[in-house]
């Protein structure tokens, strides 16, 4: 099956009783999945987990079972949604939803979903999987997911500049306000003032979809990852017009522009007297990635400046943990802010919306599991829908790790 799925340490199939709470973020380019998979009962001791949870200051109801497990992540191209449906069916993930609590006799299963595709593909999910999509607001899910990760997950945020990655120490009591820049097919810029307090203040249509779409037309790459990989090998200076190209190899020091500053993206194509076939695909990809990343970084800083925000978190699958992308965005923010603002990135950058949809299960009365408390090794709590949630990370920092957690059964 040709898809982008990544499920950390996940067998090919699991008994349905071990899987619950599938949540989806169906975007214009990618479908993101989050679901909880419990450990085998022999792997965790309920009393031990309760004791750990209570030692972190969280009270538990001893009459409710404690279920240890992991949150798992997967992604698919939206254009290959049938592969996604096949994956969900083969893993029996669609059985991990909830029943309408107002109609106990109903056997209809609801799955939490967000993004435009939750509306566009609702009938397809009903036809193929016999489930209904319970739709959650996209912006609210993004913010809920971001707040959860930043407050609860150790070493979730980091800076990346000049090839140096440094994890940020986030104080949950000093998190707000911040600017959340979610780079999907397009870009949304959201000013976050607290739990459930946010405003979409700006955005741009030049995002991941632009890079993918133009890249596909100009280089014939078949998918996003192929295009991104191609950019590793490219040299944007072959196509971009630099300040030095205009000033005979020198800086424009009076206004602080170095000779290597890009004056015009793709500008050399004007005077080179070349056709598209004369340029290397890798150089085109590199120039395109630089153009879009620079643009997003600059617009993000200008919006942060509007509201006096010093901290900007960038997320979304456009980034993909790609060093050159992060470095370009960081340089843009650093340049335009003169070092006063800081670009930060998230390890689970592409799953904010899906995580927010997952956490919205707390609002439902469920026949199965309810996500009330997630203990973690680090005494940091995050508030969501009136409940306290705790969690810890498990695995390497590749952006697709599972999150080790526990939930309470009803």
WOVEN-V52695 format. One record per residue. N is the residue number from 1. RES is the residue in one small letter. SS is DSSP state (H for helix, E for strand, - for the rest). PHI is phi as a letter, one per 30 degrees, with the letter a starting at -180 (none if undefined). OMEGA is omega in radians with two decimals (* if undefined). Layout:
BEGIN
n:N res:RES ss:SS phi:PHI omega:OMEGA
n:N res:RES ss:SS phi:PHI omega:OMEGA
END
This chain:
BEGIN
n:1 res:x ss:- phi:none omega:-3.09
n:2 res:x ss:- phi:c omega:3.12
n:3 res:x ss:- phi:b omega:-3.08
n:4 res:x ss:- phi:c omega:-3.02
n:5 res:x ss:- phi:d omega:2.99
n:6 res:x ss:- phi:b omega:3.11
n:7 res:x ss:- phi:b omega:-3.01
n:8 res:x ss:- phi:d omega:3.08
n:9 res:x ss:- phi:h omega:-3.04
n:10 res:x ss:- phi:c omega:3.05
n:11 res:x ss:- phi:d omega:-3.10
n:12 res:x ss:- phi:d omega:3.11
n:13 res:x ss:- phi:b omega:3.11
n:14 res:x ss:- phi:b omega:3.02
n:15 res:x ss:- phi:e omega:-3.08
n:16 res:x ss:H phi:e omega:-3.12
n:17 res:x ss:H phi:d omega:-3.13
n:18 res:x ss:H phi:c omega:-3.08
n:19 res:x ss:E phi:b omega:3.10
n:20 res:x ss:E phi:a omega:2.98
n:21 res:x ss:E phi:h omega:3.00
n:22 res:x ss:E phi:d omega:3.07
n:23 res:x ss:E phi:b omega:-3.05
n:24 res:x ss:E phi:b omega:2.93
n:25 res:x ss:E phi:b omega:-3.03
n:26 res:x ss:E phi:c omega:-3.10
n:27 res:x ss:- phi:c omega:-3.13
n:28 res:x ss:- phi:d omega:-3.11
n:29 res:x ss:- phi:c omega:-3.05
n:30 res:x ss:E phi:b omega:2.99
n:31 res:x ss:E phi:c omega:3.13
n:32 res:x ss:E phi:c omega:-3.12
n:33 res:x ss:E phi:b omega:2.97
n:34 res:x ss:E phi:b omega:3.07
n:35 res:x ss:E phi:a omega:-3.13
n:36 res:x ss:E phi:c omega:3.07
n:37 res:x ss:E phi:b omega:-3.10
n:38 res:x ss:E phi:d omega:3.03
n:39 res:x ss:- phi:d omega:2.94
n:40 res:x ss:- phi:e omega:-3.05
n:41 res:x ss:H phi:e omega:-3.10
n:42 res:x ss:H phi:d omega:-3.03
n:43 res:x ss:H phi:d omega:-3.08
n:44 res:x ss:- phi:b omega:3.10
n:45 res:x ss:- phi:c omega:-3.07
n:46 res:x ss:H phi:d omega:-3.12
n:47 res:x ss:H phi:d omega:3.12
n:48 res:x ss:H phi:d omega:-3.14
n:49 res:x ss:H phi:d omega:3.10
n:50 res:x ss:H phi:d omega:-3.13
n:51 res:x ss:H phi:d omega:3.12
n:52 res:x ss:H phi:d omega:-3.12
n:53 res:x ss:H phi:d omega:-3.11
n:54 res:x ss:H phi:d omega:3.11
n:55 res:x ss:H phi:d omega:3.09
n:56 res:x ss:- phi:c omega:3.05
n:57 res:x ss:- phi:j omega:-3.12
n:58 res:x ss:- phi:c omega:-3.13
n:59 res:x ss:- phi:d omega:-3.14
n:60 res:x ss:- phi:b omega:3.07
n:61 res:x ss:- phi:c omega:-3.04
n:62 res:x ss:- phi:d omega:3.13
n:63 res:x ss:- phi:d omega:-3.08
n:64 res:x ss:- phi:c omega:-3.11
n:65 res:x ss:- phi:d omega:3.08
n:66 res:x ss:E phi:c omega:-3.06
n:67 res:x ss:E phi:c omega:3.11
n:68 res:x ss:E phi:d omega:3.12
n:69 res:x ss:E phi:l omega:-3.12
n:70 res:x ss:E phi:b omega:2.89
n:71 res:x ss:E phi:d omega:3.14
n:72 res:x ss:E phi:c omega:-3.06
n:73 res:x ss:E phi:b omega:3.06
n:74 res:x ss:E phi:a omega:3.12
n:75 res:x ss:E phi:b omega:3.14
n:76 res:x ss:E phi:b omega:2.96
n:77 res:x ss:E phi:d omega:-3.14
n:78 res:x ss:H phi:d omega:3.13
n:79 res:x ss:H phi:d omega:3.11
n:80 res:x ss:H phi:c omega:-3.06
n:81 res:x ss:H phi:d omega:3.11
n:82 res:x ss:H phi:d omega:3.04
n:83 res:x ss:H phi:d omega:3.11
n:84 res:x ss:H phi:d omega:3.14
n:85 res:x ss:H phi:d omega:3.12
n:86 res:x ss:H phi:d omega:3.11
n:87 res:x ss:H phi:d omega:3.14
n:88 res:x ss:H phi:e omega:-3.11
n:89 res:x ss:H phi:d omega:-3.09
n:90 res:x ss:H phi:d omega:3.11
n:91 res:x ss:H phi:d omega:-3.09
n:92 res:x ss:- phi:h omega:-3.12
n:93 res:x ss:H phi:d omega:-3.09
n:94 res:x ss:H phi:d omega:3.10
n:95 res:x ss:H phi:d omega:-3.11
n:96 res:x ss:- phi:c omega:3.08
n:97 res:x ss:- phi:c omega:3.10
n:98 res:x ss:E phi:b omega:3.09
n:99 res:x ss:E phi:c omega:3.12
n:100 res:x ss:- phi:d omega:-3.06
n:101 res:x ss:- phi:d omega:3.12
n:102 res:x ss:- phi:d omega:3.14
n:103 res:x ss:- phi:b omega:-3.03
n:104 res:x ss:- phi:d omega:-3.11
n:105 res:x ss:- phi:d omega:-3.09
n:106 res:x ss:- phi:d omega:3.07
n:107 res:x ss:- phi:c omega:-3.14
n:108 res:x ss:- phi:d omega:3.14
n:109 res:x ss:E phi:c omega:3.09
n:110 res:x ss:E phi:c omega:3.07
n:111 res:x ss:E phi:c omega:3.10
n:112 res:x ss:E phi:d omega:-3.12
n:113 res:x ss:E phi:b omega:3.07
n:114 res:x ss:E phi:b omega:-3.09
n:115 res:x ss:- phi:j omega:-3.11
n:116 res:x ss:- phi:e omega:-3.13
n:117 res:x ss:H phi:d omega:3.08
n:118 res:x ss:H phi:d omega:3.06
n:119 res:x ss:H phi:c omega:-3.05
n:120 res:x ss:H phi:d omega:-3.02
n:121 res:x ss:- phi:c omega:-3.10
n:122 res:x ss:H phi:e omega:-3.13
n:123 res:x ss:H phi:d omega:3.14
n:124 res:x ss:H phi:d omega:3.10
n:125 res:x ss:H phi:d omega:3.13
n:126 res:x ss:H phi:d omega:-3.12
n:127 res:x ss:H phi:d omega:-3.02
n:128 res:x ss:H phi:d omega:-3.02
n:129 res:x ss:H phi:b omega:-3.12
n:130 res:x ss:- phi:h omega:3.07
n:131 res:x ss:E phi:b omega:3.06
n:132 res:x ss:E phi:c omega:3.13
n:133 res:x ss:E phi:c omega:3.07
n:134 res:x ss:E phi:d omega:-2.92
n:135 res:x ss:E phi:d omega:3.07
n:136 res:x ss:- phi:c omega:-3.11
n:137 res:x ss:- phi:d omega:-3.03
n:138 res:x ss:H phi:d omega:-3.12
n:139 res:x ss:H phi:d omega:3.13
n:140 res:x ss:H phi:d omega:3.12
n:141 res:x ss:H phi:d omega:3.12
n:142 res:x ss:H phi:e omega:-3.12
n:143 res:x ss:H phi:d omega:3.12
n:144 res:x ss:H phi:e omega:3.12
n:145 res:x ss:H phi:d omega:-3.14
n:146 res:x ss:H phi:d omega:3.13
n:147 res:x ss:H phi:d omega:3.12
n:148 res:x ss:H phi:e omega:-3.09
n:149 res:x ss:H phi:d omega:-3.06
n:150 res:x ss:H phi:d omega:-3.12
n:151 res:x ss:H phi:d omega:-2.93
n:152 res:x ss:H phi:c omega:-2.99
n:153 res:x ss:- phi:c omega:-3.13
n:154 res:x ss:- phi:d omega:3.11
n:155 res:x ss:- phi:h omega:3.06
n:156 res:x ss:- phi:d omega:-3.06
n:157 res:x ss:E phi:c omega:3.12
n:158 res:x ss:E phi:a omega:3.03
n:159 res:x ss:E phi:c omega:3.11
n:160 res:x ss:E phi:b omega:-3.11
n:161 res:x ss:E phi:b omega:-3.14
n:162 res:x ss:- phi:h omega:3.08
n:163 res:x ss:- phi:i omega:-3.11
n:164 res:x ss:E phi:c omega:3.10
n:165 res:x ss:E phi:c omega:-3.12
n:166 res:x ss:E phi:b omega:3.14
n:167 res:x ss:E phi:d omega:-3.11
n:168 res:x ss:- phi:c omega:3.06
n:169 res:x ss:- phi:c omega:-3.09
n:170 res:x ss:- phi:c omega:3.06
n:171 res:x ss:- phi:d omega:-3.10
n:172 res:x ss:H phi:e omega:-3.14
n:173 res:x ss:H phi:d omega:-3.13
n:174 res:x ss:H phi:b omega:-3.09
n:175 res:x ss:- phi:d omega:-3.02
n:176 res:x ss:- phi:c omega:-0.14
n:177 res:x ss:- phi:d omega:3.04
n:178 res:x ss:E phi:b omega:3.09
n:179 res:x ss:E phi:c omega:3.07
n:180 res:x ss:E phi:c omega:3.14
n:181 res:x ss:E phi:c omega:-3.12
n:182 res:x ss:E phi:c omega:-3.05
n:183 res:x ss:E phi:c omega:3.05
n:184 res:x ss:- phi:c omega:3.05
n:185 res:x ss:- phi:d omega:2.95
n:186 res:x ss:- phi:c omega:-3.07
n:187 res:x ss:E phi:b omega:3.02
n:188 res:x ss:E phi:c omega:3.11
n:189 res:x ss:E phi:c omega:-2.97
n:190 res:x ss:E phi:b omega:3.04
n:191 res:x ss:E phi:d omega:-3.07
n:192 res:x ss:E phi:c omega:-3.10
n:193 res:x ss:E phi:c omega:-3.14
n:194 res:x ss:E phi:l omega:3.11
n:195 res:x ss:- phi:d omega:-3.13
n:196 res:x ss:- phi:i omega:-3.14
n:197 res:x ss:E phi:c omega:-3.09
n:198 res:x ss:E phi:a omega:3.10
n:199 res:x ss:E phi:b omega:3.03
n:200 res:x ss:E phi:d omega:-3.01
n:201 res:x ss:E phi:c omega:-3.13
n:202 res:x ss:E phi:a omega:3.12
n:203 res:x ss:E phi:l omega:3.06
n:204 res:x ss:E phi:a omega:3.11
n:205 res:x ss:- phi:d omega:3.14
n:206 res:x ss:- phi:c omega:-3.07
n:207 res:x ss:- phi:b omega:-3.11
n:208 res:x ss:H phi:d omega:3.10
n:209 res:x ss:H phi:d omega:3.10
n:210 res:x ss:H phi:d omega:3.13
n:211 res:x ss:H phi:d omega:-3.11
n:212 res:x ss:H phi:d omega:-3.08
n:213 res:x ss:H phi:d omega:3.12
n:214 res:x ss:H phi:d omega:3.12
n:215 res:x ss:H phi:d omega:3.12
n:216 res:x ss:H phi:d omega:-3.14
n:217 res:x ss:H phi:d omega:-3.01
n:218 res:x ss:H phi:c omega:-3.05
n:219 res:x ss:H phi:b omega:-3.11
n:220 res:x ss:- phi:i omega:3.07
n:221 res:x ss:- phi:d omega:-3.03
n:222 res:x ss:- phi:d omega:3.13
n:223 res:x ss:- phi:a omega:-3.05
n:224 res:x ss:H phi:d omega:-3.08
n:225 res:x ss:H phi:d omega:3.09
n:226 res:x ss:H phi:d omega:3.12
n:227 res:x ss:H phi:d omega:3.14
n:228 res:x ss:H phi:d omega:3.12
n:229 res:x ss:H phi:d omega:3.13
n:230 res:x ss:H phi:d omega:-3.10
n:231 res:x ss:H phi:d omega:3.09
n:232 res:x ss:- phi:e omega:-2.99
n:233 res:x ss:- phi:c omega:-2.99
n:234 res:x ss:- phi:c omega:3.07
n:235 res:x ss:- phi:b omega:-3.06
n:236 res:x ss:H phi:d omega:-3.10
n:237 res:x ss:H phi:d omega:3.08
n:238 res:x ss:H phi:d omega:-3.04
n:239 res:x ss:- phi:c omega:-3.11
n:240 res:x ss:- phi:d omega:3.05
n:241 res:x ss:E phi:d omega:-3.11
n:242 res:x ss:E phi:c omega:3.07
n:243 res:x ss:H phi:e omega:3.13
n:244 res:x ss:H phi:d omega:3.09
n:245 res:x ss:H phi:d omega:-3.13
n:246 res:x ss:H phi:d omega:-3.05
n:247 res:x ss:- phi:c omega:3.04
n:248 res:x ss:- phi:i omega:3.08
n:249 res:x ss:- phi:i omega:-3.11
n:250 res:x ss:- phi:c omega:3.08
n:251 res:x ss:- phi:d omega:2.90
n:252 res:x ss:E phi:c omega:-2.95
n:253 res:x ss:H phi:d omega:-3.06
n:254 res:x ss:H phi:e omega:3.13
n:255 res:x ss:H phi:c omega:3.00
n:256 res:x ss:- phi:i omega:3.13
n:257 res:x ss:E phi:c omega:3.10
n:258 res:x ss:- phi:d omega:-3.13
n:259 res:x ss:- phi:d omega:-3.10
n:260 res:x ss:- phi:c omega:3.09
n:261 res:x ss:- phi:d omega:3.13
n:262 res:x ss:E phi:d omega:3.09
n:263 res:x ss:E phi:d omega:-3.13
n:264 res:x ss:E phi:a omega:3.08
n:265 res:x ss:- phi:d omega:-3.11
n:266 res:x ss:- phi:i omega:-3.04
n:267 res:x ss:H phi:d omega:-3.11
n:268 res:x ss:H phi:d omega:3.13
n:269 res:x ss:H phi:d omega:3.13
n:270 res:x ss:H phi:d omega:-2.98
n:271 res:x ss:- phi:c omega:-3.07
n:272 res:x ss:- phi:d omega:-3.12
n:273 res:x ss:- phi:h omega:3.12
n:274 res:x ss:- phi:b omega:3.04
n:275 res:x ss:- phi:c omega:-3.11
n:276 res:x ss:H phi:e omega:-3.10
n:277 res:x ss:H phi:d omega:-3.14
n:278 res:x ss:H phi:d omega:3.14
n:279 res:x ss:- phi:c omega:3.10
n:280 res:x ss:- phi:d omega:3.12
n:281 res:x ss:H phi:e omega:-3.12
n:282 res:x ss:H phi:d omega:3.10
n:283 res:x ss:H phi:d omega:3.10
n:284 res:x ss:H phi:d omega:-3.13
n:285 res:x ss:H phi:d omega:-3.13
n:286 res:x ss:H phi:d omega:-3.14
n:287 res:x ss:H phi:d omega:-3.14
n:288 res:x ss:H phi:d omega:3.12
n:289 res:x ss:H phi:d omega:3.13
n:290 res:x ss:H phi:d omega:-3.12
n:291 res:x ss:H phi:d omega:-3.07
n:292 res:x ss:H phi:d omega:3.13
n:293 res:x ss:H phi:d omega:3.10
n:294 res:x ss:H phi:e omega:-3.10
n:295 res:x ss:H phi:d omega:3.14
n:296 res:x ss:H phi:d omega:3.12
n:297 res:x ss:H phi:d omega:-3.13
n:298 res:x ss:H phi:d omega:-3.13
n:299 res:x ss:H phi:d omega:3.12
n:300 res:x ss:H phi:d omega:3.13
n:301 res:x ss:H phi:d omega:-3.13
n:302 res:x ss:H phi:d omega:3.08
n:303 res:x ss:H phi:d omega:3.05
n:304 res:x ss:H phi:d omega:3.13
n:305 res:x ss:H phi:d omega:3.13
n:306 res:x ss:H phi:e omega:-3.02
n:307 res:x ss:- phi:c omega:3.12
n:308 res:x ss:- phi:i omega:-3.12
n:309 res:x ss:- phi:c omega:-3.12
n:310 res:x ss:- phi:c omega:-3.03
n:311 res:x ss:E phi:c omega:-3.13
n:312 res:x ss:E phi:b omega:3.10
n:313 res:x ss:E phi:c omega:3.12
n:314 res:x ss:E phi:c omega:-3.14
n:315 res:x ss:E phi:b omega:-3.13
n:316 res:x ss:- phi:j omega:-3.01
n:317 res:x ss:- phi:d omega:3.01
n:318 res:x ss:- phi:d omega:-3.03
n:319 res:x ss:- phi:d omega:3.09
n:320 res:x ss:- phi:h omega:-3.10
n:321 res:x ss:- phi:i omega:-3.06
n:322 res:x ss:- phi:d omega:-3.01
n:323 res:x ss:H phi:e omega:-3.07
n:324 res:x ss:H phi:d omega:3.11
n:325 res:x ss:H phi:d omega:-3.12
n:326 res:x ss:H phi:d omega:-3.13
n:327 res:x ss:H phi:d omega:3.14
n:328 res:x ss:H phi:d omega:3.11
n:329 res:x ss:H phi:d omega:-3.12
n:330 res:x ss:H phi:d omega:3.13
n:331 res:x ss:H phi:d omega:3.13
n:332 res:x ss:H phi:d omega:3.13
n:333 res:x ss:H phi:d omega:-3.13
n:334 res:x ss:H phi:d omega:-3.11
n:335 res:x ss:H phi:d omega:-3.06
n:336 res:x ss:H phi:d omega:3.13
n:337 res:x ss:H phi:c omega:-3.05
n:338 res:x ss:- phi:h omega:3.06
n:339 res:x ss:- phi:i omega:-3.09
n:340 res:x ss:- phi:d omega:3.11
n:341 res:x ss:- phi:c omega:-3.04
n:342 res:x ss:E phi:b omega:3.06
n:343 res:x ss:E phi:c omega:3.08
n:344 res:x ss:E phi:b omega:-3.05
n:345 res:x ss:E phi:b omega:-3.06
n:346 res:x ss:E phi:b omega:-3.13
n:347 res:x ss:- phi:d omega:3.14
n:348 res:x ss:- phi:c omega:-2.96
n:349 res:x ss:H phi:e omega:-3.01
n:350 res:x ss:H phi:c omega:-2.99
n:351 res:x ss:H phi:c omega:-3.09
n:352 res:x ss:H phi:d omega:-3.11
n:353 res:x ss:H phi:d omega:3.14
n:354 res:x ss:H phi:d omega:3.09
n:355 res:x ss:H phi:d omega:3.10
n:356 res:x ss:H phi:d omega:3.09
n:357 res:x ss:H phi:d omega:3.11
n:358 res:x ss:H phi:e omega:-3.10
n:359 res:x ss:H phi:d omega:3.13
n:360 res:x ss:H phi:d omega:3.04
n:361 res:x ss:H phi:d omega:3.14
n:362 res:x ss:H phi:d omega:-3.10
n:363 res:x ss:H phi:d omega:-3.06
n:364 res:x ss:- phi:c omega:2.93
n:365 res:x ss:- phi:c omega:-2.95
n:366 res:x ss:- phi:c omega:3.01
n:367 res:x ss:- phi:d omega:-3.08
n:368 res:x ss:- phi:c omega:-3.09
n:369 res:x ss:E phi:c omega:3.00
n:370 res:x ss:E phi:b omega:-3.06
n:371 res:x ss:- phi:d omega:-3.12
n:372 res:x ss:- phi:c omega:-3.08
n:373 res:x ss:- phi:b omega:3.09
n:374 res:x ss:- phi:b omega:-3.13
n:375 res:x ss:- phi:d omega:3.13
n:376 res:x ss:- phi:b omega:-3.13
n:377 res:x ss:- phi:d omega:-3.09
n:378 res:x ss:- phi:c omega:-3.03
n:379 res:x ss:- phi:d omega:3.11
n:380 res:x ss:- phi:b omega:-3.11
n:381 res:x ss:- phi:c omega:3.07
n:382 res:x ss:E phi:b omega:-3.11
n:383 res:x ss:E phi:c omega:3.10
n:384 res:x ss:E phi:a omega:3.08
n:385 res:x ss:- phi:h omega:3.07
n:386 res:x ss:- phi:i omega:-3.12
n:387 res:x ss:E phi:c omega:3.05
n:388 res:x ss:E phi:c omega:-3.10
n:389 res:x ss:E phi:b omega:3.12
n:390 res:x ss:- phi:b omega:3.09
n:391 res:x ss:- phi:a omega:3.06
n:392 res:x ss:E phi:b omega:-3.11
n:393 res:x ss:E phi:c omega:3.09
n:394 res:x ss:E phi:b omega:3.07
n:395 res:x ss:- phi:j omega:-3.13
n:396 res:x ss:- phi:d omega:-3.06
n:397 res:x ss:- phi:d omega:-3.13
n:398 res:x ss:- phi:c omega:3.06
n:399 res:x ss:- phi:i omega:-3.13
n:400 res:x ss:- phi:b omega:-3.08
n:401 res:x ss:- phi:d omega:2.96
n:402 res:x ss:E phi:d omega:3.05
n:403 res:x ss:E phi:c omega:-3.12
n:404 res:x ss:E phi:d omega:-3.03
n:405 res:x ss:E phi:a omega:2.96
n:406 res:x ss:E phi:b omega:3.04
n:407 res:x ss:E phi:b omega:3.10
n:408 res:x ss:E phi:c omega:3.07
n:409 res:x ss:E phi:d omega:3.11
n:410 res:x ss:- phi:d omega:*
END
